[in-house]
Amino acid sequence: MTVSIGTLIAQGITFFIFIYATMKYVWPPITKAMQERREKIADGLAAAERGKSELEAASAQVDSLIRDAREQAMEIVEQANRRAGDILGDAKSEGEKARERQLASAKAEIEQSLTRARDELRKQVAVVAVASAEKILAREIDASKHRDILDKLAAEI
C-alpha cells in the first residue's frame, strides 16, 4: 500500500475544506443550540433556586400564620372560659337573690297564714266563750256545774 504524495495532499485539502465547511456551516448552529440549552438549564436552575427560596419563605410565612392562629385560638378559648366563669358567677348570684326573695315571700306568706289562723282561733274562742257564758248564765249558779262547763270549754280549746 503505497500512498502517493498527491493523494495525501488532496486528502489533506479535502480534510481542511471539510473542517472549514463544518466550522462555517455546521458548528455555529450546534454551538448556538448548545448555548441556548446552557441558558435554558441556567434559567431552570435559577428558577428552581427562586422556587426553593420562595417555598422556604412561604413555609416560614405559613408557620408564622399557624402560630398566630394558635395564639389567637388560645386567646379566644381563654376569653370564652373567663366569660363562662362570669356567666356562672352571675347565675349563682342571681340564683341566690331569687332564693332569698322566694324565702322572704314564703316567710311572709307563712306569717300571714299564721296571723289568719290566730285571728280565726280568736274568733272561735270568742264564740265558744260567749256560748259558754250564755250556758253558765242560763243555768243556776253552781260551782260544780261551772267547773264541768269550764272543763268542757278547755277541752274544746
C-alpha positions as CSV (number, residue, x, y, z in Angstrom):
1,M,0.0,0.0,0.0
2,T,1.6,2.9,-1.2
3,V,0.2,6.2,-0.9
4,S,1.4,9.0,-3.2
5,I,2.0,12.5,-2.1
6,G,-0.6,13.9,-4.4
7,T,-3.3,11.7,-2.8
8,L,-2.1,12.8,0.6
9,I,-2.2,16.4,-0.4
10,A,-5.6,16.0,-1.9
11,Q,-6.9,14.2,1.2
12,G,-5.4,17.0,3.3
13,I,-7.1,19.7,1.3
14,T,-10.3,17.8,1.4
15,F,-9.9,17.4,5.1
16,F,-9.3,21.2,5.5
17,I,-12.3,22.0,3.3
18,F,-14.4,19.6,5.3
19,I,-13.2,21.2,8.6
20,Y,-13.8,24.7,7.2
21,A,-17.3,23.9,5.9
22,T,-18.1,22.2,9.3
23,M,-16.7,25.2,11.2
24,K,-18.6,27.7,8.9
25,Y,-21.9,26.0,8.5
26,V,-22.4,23.1,11.0
27,W,-20.5,24.3,14.0
28,P,-22.3,27.6,14.6
29,P,-25.9,26.1,14.8
30,I,-24.5,23.4,17.1
31,T,-22.8,25.9,19.4
32,K,-25.8,28.1,19.2
33,A,-28.1,25.2,20.2
34,M,-25.6,24.3,23.0
35,Q,-25.6,27.9,24.2
36,E,-29.4,28.1,24.2
37,R,-29.5,24.8,26.0
38,R,-27.0,26.0,28.5
39,E,-29.1,29.2,29.0
40,K,-32.3,27.2,29.5
41,I,-30.6,25.0,32.0
42,A,-29.2,28.0,33.8
43,D,-32.6,29.7,33.8
44,G,-34.2,26.4,35.0
45,L,-31.7,26.2,37.8
46,A,-32.2,29.8,38.7
47,A,-36.0,29.3,38.7
48,A,-35.5,26.2,40.9
49,E,-33.5,28.3,43.3
50,R,-36.1,31.0,43.3
51,G,-38.8,28.4,43.8
52,K,-36.9,26.9,46.6
53,S,-36.4,30.2,48.3
54,E,-40.0,31.2,47.7
55,L,-41.1,27.8,49.1
56,E,-38.9,28.4,52.2
57,A,-40.4,31.9,52.6
58,A,-43.9,30.6,52.1
59,S,-43.2,27.8,54.6
60,A,-41.9,30.3,57.1
61,Q,-45.0,32.5,56.5
62,V,-47.3,29.5,56.9
63,D,-45.6,28.6,60.2
64,S,-46.0,32.2,61.3
65,L,-49.7,32.2,60.4
66,I,-50.3,28.9,62.1
67,R,-48.5,30.1,65.2
68,D,-50.6,33.3,65.2
69,A,-53.8,31.3,64.6
70,R,-53.0,29.0,67.5
71,E,-52.3,32.0,69.8
72,Q,-55.5,33.6,68.7
73,A,-57.4,30.4,69.2
74,M,-55.9,30.1,72.7
75,E,-56.8,33.7,73.5
76,I,-60.4,33.0,72.3
77,V,-60.7,29.9,74.4
78,E,-59.3,31.8,77.4
79,Q,-61.8,34.6,76.8
80,A,-64.6,32.0,76.5
81,N,-63.5,30.4,79.8
82,R,-63.5,33.8,81.5
83,R,-66.9,34.6,80.1
84,A,-68.2,31.2,81.2
85,G,-66.9,31.9,84.7
86,D,-68.5,35.3,84.7
87,I,-71.8,33.9,83.5
88,L,-71.7,31.1,86.1
89,G,-70.9,33.6,88.8
90,D,-73.7,35.9,87.7
91,A,-76.1,33.0,87.5
92,K,-75.1,31.9,91.0
93,S,-75.6,35.4,92.4
94,E,-79.0,35.7,90.6
95,G,-80.0,32.3,92.0
96,E,-79.1,33.3,95.5
97,K,-81.1,36.5,95.1
98,A,-84.0,34.6,93.7
99,R,-83.8,32.1,96.6
100,E,-83.7,34.9,99.1
101,R,-86.7,36.6,97.5
102,Q,-88.6,33.3,97.5
103,L,-87.6,32.6,101.1
104,A,-88.8,36.1,102.2
105,S,-92.0,35.6,100.2
106,A,-92.6,32.2,101.8
107,K,-91.9,33.6,105.3
108,A,-94.3,36.5,104.7
109,E,-96.9,34.1,103.4
110,I,-96.4,31.8,106.4
111,E,-96.7,34.8,108.7
112,Q,-99.9,35.9,107.0
113,S,-101.3,32.3,107.3
114,L,-100.3,32.2,111.0
115,T,-101.9,35.6,111.6
116,R,-105.1,34.5,109.8
117,A,-105.1,31.2,111.8
118,R,-104.7,33.1,115.1
119,D,-107.5,35.6,114.2
120,E,-109.7,32.6,113.3
121,L,-108.8,30.9,116.5
122,R,-109.6,34.1,118.5
123,K,-112.9,34.3,116.8
124,Q,-113.7,30.7,117.6
125,V,-112.5,31.1,121.2
126,A,-114.7,34.2,121.5
127,V,-117.7,32.4,120.1
128,V,-117.1,29.4,122.4
129,A,-116.5,31.8,125.4
130,V,-119.7,33.6,124.6
131,A,-121.6,30.4,124.2
132,S,-120.1,29.1,127.5
133,A,-121.0,32.3,129.2
134,E,-124.6,32.0,127.9
135,K,-124.8,28.4,129.2
136,I,-123.3,29.4,132.5
137,L,-125.7,32.3,132.9
138,A,-128.6,30.1,131.7
139,R,-128.1,27.6,134.4
140,E,-128.3,28.3,138.0
141,I,-125.1,29.3,139.6
142,D,-123.5,26.1,140.9
143,A,-119.7,25.8,141.3
144,S,-119.5,22.1,140.3
145,K,-121.6,22.7,137.2
146,H,-119.5,25.7,136.4
147,R,-116.4,23.6,136.7
148,D,-117.8,21.0,134.3
149,I,-118.6,23.7,131.7
150,L,-115.2,25.2,132.1
151,D,-113.6,21.8,131.7
152,K,-115.6,21.2,128.5
153,L,-114.6,24.7,127.3
154,A,-110.9,23.9,128.0
155,A,-111.3,20.6,126.1
156,E,-112.8,22.4,123.1
157,I,-110.0,24.9,123.0
